[in-house]
Amino acid sequence: MRAGRREWWGLAVLALPTLLLSLDMSVLHLAVPHLAADLRPSGTQLLWIIDVYGFMIAGFLVTMGTLGDRIGRRKLLMAGGAAFGAASVLAAFSTSPEALIAARAVLGIAGATLMPSTLALISNMFRDPRQRGTAIAVWMSCFMGGMVVGPVVGGVLLEHFRWGSVFLMAVPVMVLLLVVAPKLLPEYRDTAAGRLDPASVVLSLGAILPVVYALKETAKDGVSVLNAVVLAAGVAVGVVFVRRQRGLADPVLDLRLFRVRAFSAAVGVMLVGALTMGGVFLLVSQYLQLVAGLSAVQAGLWLVPQAGAVVVGSLIAPRLARRFRPEFVLGFGMLVAAGGIVLFTRATGDGGVAFVVAGMAIAGFGMGPQGVLCTEMVVSSVPPRKAGAASAMSETSGEFGIAMGIAVFGSVGTAVYRDHVVLPPEVPAETAALATDSMAGAVQAAGALPAPLAADVLATARDAFAAGLHTVAVIGASVVVVFAVVGMTALRRTRPADDAERVPAPATS
């Protein structure tokens, strides 16, 4: 059954929260100096203001995807949209760091309802494979489009209004969603699903949140005993969570989904793609600001071509997949992305912004089909009643991949940096320790040194950081090439099946 005009207008409605989520992610960093001057948060509070949103999204995605299958995806989308709008108002008018942290936490929980709900509804509204592929491409392009316009819109708002204005953008969008969603979006839920298991919800949070926290803290501060303990605790709770799901008739996470070859392979490829791009993007952002000396706004504008290339790659992916086998389009795109990543090895401590920008654009173009095609494979390989849970798993794999990539590649880049920094002997010991810790530390240390000595410190630090970027680029490109081949092999001859074939029947006692 092909979708009609109502479904395509409904897709436009679903694009609104998707666009908003990416806007919210991209504009906050611009607002940080303004809100810091107003609220005067401590260093720890500022980190929580930035990070708690992502933590809550990662922690609640699985629960919210499954909840939408049970109570109705449109109902959950509208409830989440209302909560997101209300929390945005609270964030905009926060008068203390604690209030802003709490508002950001609620924003993250509400945000976790939006992505799986929109993707699951797309899978219900567009049953024709060709139309579904196009709809997912549009959906993903809207997310990347928000990343493109976010710095521009945020910069204009912050130039004319207080920092809270970046949060108020969500209010009219969510009001429009609440008005038109009942008229254009169908309701869909799994009528055979049982009650949500509260213990499983708690266990999922106890597994996901510590792991994501440990990975992000490792990326910031390096490996430590505390981070290792937190990571181990999260993994241990995850083992308990998995065992509980296997014994439940109606689990929060149906592990039988992973027996479907297309589902497990697509989720795995998405995880690796997010891991690589997340880790590489971290070092590229630092290179543009710390080595090339660009401001945050300038660096964001230089990354606009990359976001635009992802949009183009995403939009042409469905058409290419109709002419060639999807796994070949996916694999070839990943090989193109690997070539773009290799360009980072041409960047040096003296210059190379053009190579970095071109490399990110090529990598983004190559990774565009991967996101669209893998997402389409995930939602089409499960029955409609499981679309919410499957959508949540695809989003969670991306969150985990980004966190892992930042931690792993960030640690590799830092290790290479520290190994290559050779400071002049005249630098005081305390200042030298700061400069050898990180590129950001070197910039801070240089500010306390005489001009000629500061120039020498910055020169060796920039060269060392470029060496770290080169190492990460080689490793990242190699990983992408390997998984391009693995993905093409694992997804070969897979096809969407009917409901009886997609998910194995539960074992009977």
C-alpha positions in Angstrom: 0.0 0.0 0.0 1.5 3.3 -1.1 1.4 6.4 1.0 -0.7 9.4 -0.1 -0.7 13.1 0.4 -1.7 12.8 4.1 1.3 10.6 4.9 3.7 13.0 3.2 2.3 16.0 5.1 2.6 13.8 8.2 6.3 13.4 7.4 6.7 17.1 7.4 5.2 17.2 10.9 7.6 14.4 12.0 10.5 16.5 10.6 9.7 19.3 13.1 10.9 17.5 16.3 13.8 15.9 14.4 15.0 19.3 13.2 14.5 20.8 16.7 16.6 18.1 18.5 19.6 18.7 16.3 19.2 22.5 16.7 19.2 22.1 20.5 22.4 20.0 20.3 24.2 22.5 18.1 23.3 25.9 19.6 24.0 25.2 23.3 27.8 25.3 22.9 27.4 28.8 21.5 25.3 29.9 24.5 27.7 28.4 27.1 29.9 31.6 27.5 26.7 33.7 27.9 24.9 31.5 30.4 28.2 31.0 32.3 28.6 34.7 32.8 25.0 35.0 33.9 24.5 32.0 36.2 28.2 31.6 37.2 28.2 27.8 37.5 31.2 25.9 38.8 33.3 23.8 36.4 31.4 20.6 37.4 28.0 22.3 37.1 28.9 23.6 33.6 29.8 20.1 32.5 26.5 18.8 33.8 24.6 21.6 32.0 26.2 20.4 28.7 26.2 16.6 29.3 23.1 15.8 31.2 20.9 16.2 28.1 22.8 13.6 26.2 23.0 11.2 29.2 19.2 11.3 29.6 18.6 10.7 25.9 21.0 7.7 25.8 19.5 6.3 29.1 15.9 6.5 28.1 15.9 5.7 24.4 15.3 1.9 24.9 12.6 2.5 27.5 10.8 5.1 25.4 10.9 3.1 22.2 9.3 0.1 23.9 6.8 2.4 25.8 5.6 3.8 22.5 4.9 0.3 21.2 2.7 -0.2 24.2 0.8 3.0 24.7 0.8 4.4 21.2 3.6 6.2 19.2 1.6 9.3 18.5 0.5 9.6 22.1 4.1 9.3 23.3 5.3 11.7 20.7 2.7 14.3 21.7 3.4 13.8 25.4 7.1 14.1 24.8 6.6 17.2 22.7 4.6 18.9 25.4 7.2 18.0 28.0 10.0 19.2 25.7 8.3 22.6 25.2 7.6 23.1 28.9 11.2 22.1 29.9 12.5 24.5 27.2 10.7 27.4 28.9 12.1 26.3 32.3 15.6 26.2 30.8 15.2 29.6 29.2 14.3 31.3 32.4 16.5 29.4 34.8 18.0 31.5 37.5 20.5 29.1 38.9 22.8 26.3 37.6 20.8 23.7 39.5 17.6 24.8 37.9 19.2 24.7 34.4 20.7 21.2 35.0 17.2 19.9 36.1 15.6 21.5 33.0 18.2 20.0 30.7 17.6 16.6 32.3 13.9 16.8 31.6 14.7 17.9 28.1 16.8 14.8 27.6 14.1 12.5 28.9 11.5 14.2 26.6 13.9 14.1 23.7 14.3 10.4 24.1 10.5 10.1 23.3 10.8 12.0 20.0 13.4 10.2 17.9 12.1 6.6 18.2 8.5 7.8 18.0 9.1 9.7 14.7 11.0 6.9 13.1 8.5 4.2 14.2 5.6 6.3 12.8 7.5 6.6 9.5 7.7 2.8 9.3 4.0 2.6 9.9 3.0 5.3 7.5 5.2 4.3 4.6 4.8 0.6 4.0 6.1 0.7 0.4 9.9 0.0 0.6 10.8 2.8 -1.9 8.6 5.4 -0.2 9.9 4.3 3.2 13.5 4.7 2.0 12.8 8.2 0.7 10.9 9.2 3.9 13.8 8.0 6.1 16.3 10.0 3.9 14.2 13.1 4.4 13.9 12.5 8.1 17.7 12.0 8.5 18.4 15.0 6.3 16.3 17.2 8.6 18.4 16.1 11.5 21.6 17.1 9.7 19.9 20.3 8.4 19.4 21.3 12.0 23.2 20.9 12.6 23.8 23.2 9.6 21.5 26.0 10.6 22.0 25.7 14.3 25.1 27.8 14.6 23.7 30.4 12.3 20.4 30.7 14.1 22.0 30.5 17.5 24.5 33.2 16.6 21.8 35.6 15.4 19.7 35.0 18.6 22.6 35.4 20.9 23.6 38.6 19.2 20.2 40.2 19.8 18.7 38.4 22.8 19.8 36.7 26.1 21.0 33.1 26.2 17.6 31.7 27.1 16.4 32.5 23.6 18.1 29.4 22.1 15.8 27.2 24.2 12.6 29.2 23.4 13.0 28.1 19.7 11.4 24.8 20.8 8.1 26.3 22.0 6.4 27.3 18.7 7.6 24.1 17.1 6.1 21.9 19.8 2.9 23.9 19.8 2.6 23.4 16.1 3.3 19.7 16.6 0.6 19.3 19.2 -2.0 21.1 17.0 -1.4 19.2 13.7 -0.3 15.8 14.8 -3.7 14.5 15.7 -5.0 15.4 12.2 -2.1 14.1 10.1 -0.4 11.3 12.1 -2.0 7.8 12.6 -1.9 6.1 16.0 -0.2 2.8 16.3 0.6 0.5 19.2 1.2 -3.2 19.8 -2.2 -4.5 21.1 -0.6 -7.8 22.2 2.1 -6.2 24.4 2.0 -6.7 28.1 2.8 -4.3 30.9 6.1 -2.4 31.1 8.5 -4.1 33.6 9.6 -1.4 36.0 12.6 -3.4 37.2 13.8 -3.7 33.6 13.6 0.1 33.2 15.7 0.7 36.2 18.2 -1.9 35.1 18.5 -0.4 31.6 19.2 3.0 33.2 21.7 1.4 35.6 23.5 -0.2 32.6 23.4 2.6 30.0 24.1 5.7 32.1 27.2 4.5 33.9 28.7 3.2 30.7 28.1 6.5 28.8 29.3 8.5 31.7 32.5 6.5 32.1 33.2 6.7 28.4 32.7 10.5 28.3 34.8 11.1 31.4 37.6 8.9 30.1 37.6 11.1 26.9 37.9 14.2 29.1 40.2 13.1 31.9 41.8 9.9 30.6 41.7 6.5 32.1 41.2 6.4 35.9 40.3 3.9 38.6 37.0 5.7 39.2 36.0 5.6 35.5 37.0 1.9 35.2 34.9 1.1 38.3 31.9 3.0 36.9 32.3 1.3 33.6 32.5 -2.2 35.2 29.4 -1.4 37.3 27.4 -0.5 34.2 28.5 -3.6 32.4 27.6 -5.8 35.4 24.1 -4.2 35.6 23.8 -4.7 31.8 24.5 -8.5 32.3 21.7 -8.6 34.9 19.4 -6.6 32.5 20.0 -9.1 29.6 19.3 -12.1 31.8 16.1 -10.6 33.0 14.9 -9.8 29.5 15.5 -13.5 28.5 13.1 -14.6 31.2 10.3 -12.1 30.5 7.3 -12.8 28.3 7.1 -9.1 27.4 10.7 -7.7 27.7 11.6 -4.0 27.5 14.3 -5.1 25.0 13.3 -8.1 22.8 16.7 -9.8 22.4 15.2 -12.0 19.7 15.5 -9.0 17.3 19.2 -9.7 17.2 18.6 -13.1 15.7 17.5 -11.3 12.6 20.5 -11.0 10.4 19.6 -7.7 8.7 18.8 -6.1 12.0 21.9 -7.1 13.9 24.2 -6.4 11.0 22.7 -3.0 10.3 22.8 -2.0 14.0 26.5 -3.1 14.1 27.4 -1.0 11.1 25.6 2.0 12.5 27.5 1.6 15.8 30.9 1.5 14.0 30.0 4.4 11.8 29.0 6.5 14.8 32.1 5.4 16.7 34.4 6.5 13.9 32.8 9.8 13.0 32.2 10.7 16.6 35.8 10.2 17.5 37.2 11.8 14.4 34.8 14.8 14.7 36.1 15.4 18.3 39.7 15.9 17.1 38.7 17.8 14.0 36.7 20.3 16.1 39.7 20.8 18.4 42.0 21.1 15.4 40.0 23.9 13.9 39.8 25.9 17.2 43.0 25.1 19.0 45.4 24.6 16.1 43.9 26.8 13.4 42.8 29.4 15.9 39.2 29.7 14.8 36.4 30.7 17.1 33.6 28.3 17.9 31.3 30.0 15.5 33.9 30.1 12.7 34.7 26.4 13.3 31.0 25.6 13.1 30.6 27.4 9.8 33.6 25.6 8.4 31.8 22.3 9.2 28.7 23.3 7.3 29.9 21.7 4.1 30.2 18.4 6.0 26.6 18.6 7.2 25.5 19.5 3.8 27.3 16.6 2.2 25.6 14.2 4.7 22.2 15.6 3.6 23.1 15.1 -0.1 24.4 11.6 0.5 21.3 10.7 2.6 18.9 12.0 -0.1 20.5 10.1 -3.0 20.9 6.9 -1.1 17.4 5.5 -1.7 17.7 6.1 -5.4 21.1 4.5 -5.7 19.8 1.5 -3.6 17.0 1.0 -6.2 19.6 0.7 -9.0 22.2 -1.3 -7.1 22.0 -3.6 -4.2 21.7 -1.6 -0.9 24.7 -3.3 0.7 26.9 -2.3 -2.2 25.8 1.3 -2.0 26.4 1.2 1.8 29.8 -0.4 1.4 31.0 1.9 -1.4 29.9 4.9 0.6 31.9 3.8 3.6 35.0 3.4 1.4 34.4 6.9 0.1 34.2 8.1 3.7 37.5 6.3 4.5 39.1 8.2 1.7 37.9 11.5 3.2 39.2 10.6 6.6 42.6 9.8 5.1 42.8 13.5 4.0 43.2 14.5 7.6 46.8 13.2 7.4 47.6 16.1 5.2 46.8 18.6 7.9 49.8 19.9 9.8 50.5 22.1 12.8 51.1 25.1 10.4 48.0 24.7 8.4 45.6 22.4 6.6 42.1 23.7 7.3 41.2 23.1 3.6 42.2 19.4 3.9 40.2 19.0 7.1 37.1 20.6 5.7 37.3 18.7 2.4 37.9 15.4 4.3 34.9 16.0 6.5 32.7 16.8 3.5 33.8 13.6 1.7 33.5 11.5 4.8 30.0 13.0 5.5 28.9 12.3 1.9 30.1 8.7 2.2 28.5 8.1 5.5 25.1 9.6 4.5 23.9 6.4 2.7 25.1 4.3 5.7 22.8 6.1 8.1 19.7 6.0 5.8 20.1 2.4 4.5 21.0 0.9 7.8 18.1 2.7 9.5 15.7 1.4 6.8 17.1 -2.1 7.2 16.5 -1.9 10.9 12.8 -0.8 10.7 12.0 -3.1 7.8 13.5 -6.2 9.3 11.1 -6.3 12.2 7.3 -6.5 12.4 5.4 -3.2 12.7 4.5 -3.9 16.3 8.2 -3.8 17.2 9.1 -0.7 15.2 9.4 1.5 18.3 11.9 -0.9 20.0 13.8 -1.3 16.8 14.0 2.4 16.2 15.2 3.0 19.8 18.0 0.4 19.3 19.2 2.1 16.2 19.3 5.4 18.0 21.0 3.9 21.1 23.7 2.3 18.9 24.4 5.7 17.5 24.6 7.3 21.0 26.9 4.5 22.3 29.0 4.7 19.1 29.6 8.4 19.5 30.5 8.0 23.2 32.8 5.1 22.5 34.4 7.0 19.6 35.1 10.1 21.7 36.6 8.0 24.5 38.7 5.6 22.4 39.9 8.0 19.7 40.2 10.9 22.2 42.5 8.7 24.3 44.6 7.7 21.3 45.0 11.3 20.1 46.0 12.4 23.6 48.5 9.6 24.0 50.2 10.5 20.7 50.1 14.2 21.6 51.9 13.6 24.9 54.5 11.4 23.3 55.3 14.0 20.6 55.4 17.2 22.7 59.0 18.4 23.3 59.0 21.6 25.3 62.0 24.1 25.6 63.9 23.6 28.9 63.2 27.2 29.9 59.5 26.4 30.5 58.7 26.1 34.2 57.8 22.7 35.5 54.3 23.5 36.4 53.6 25.2 33.1 55.3 22.4 31.2 53.0 19.8 32.9 49.9 21.8 31.8 51.2 22.1 28.2 52.0 18.4 27.9 48.6 17.3 29.2 46.6 18.5 26.2 46.5 21.0 23.4 44.0 23.1 25.4 46.5 23.1 28.2 49.2 24.2 25.9 47.2 27.2 24.8 46.5 28.1 28.4 50.1 27.7 29.4 51.3 29.8 26.5 49.3 32.7 27.8 51.5 32.8 30.9 54.8 32.8 29.0 56.9 35.4 27.2 56.0 35.8 23.6 59.0 34.0 22.0 58.7 31.1 24.4 55.0 30.9 24.0 55.4 30.7 20.3 57.8 27.8 20.6 55.4 26.0 23.0 52.4 26.5 20.7 54.4 25.3 17.7 55.5 22.0 19.2 52.0 21.5 20.7 50.3 22.1 17.3 52.7 19.6 15.6 52.0 17.0 18.3 48.3 17.5 18.0 48.5 17.1 14.2 50.4 13.8 14.8 47.6 12.6 17.0 45.1 13.6 14.4 47.1 11.6 11.7 47.1 8.5 13.9 43.4 8.7 14.6 42.7 9.2 10.9 44.7 6.1 9.9 43.0 4.0 12.5 39.5 5.4 11.8 39.9 4.9 8.0 41.1 1.3 8.6 38.1 0.5 10.8 35.7 2.0 8.2 37.2 -0.1 5.4 37.1 -3.3 7.5 33.4 -2.8 8.3 32.6 -1.7 4.8 33.6 -5.2 3.8 32.0 -6.9 6.8 28.7 -4.9 6.2 28.5 -5.9 2.5 29.1 -9.5 3.4 26.7 -9.7 6.4 23.9 -7.9 4.6 24.3 -9.8 1.3 21.1 -11.6 0.3 19.1 -10.2 3.2 15.6 -9.0 2.5 12.6 -7.7 4.4 10.4 -10.6 5.5 6.9 -10.8 6.7 6.0 -10.6 10.4 6.3 -14.3 10.9 9.8 -14.4 9.5 11.2 -11.3 11.0 11.4 -12.2 14.6 11.6 -15.8 15.9 8.7 -16.9 18.0 9.3 -17.0 21.7 10.2 -20.3 23.3 7.4 -22.1 25.0 7.9 -23.8 28.4 
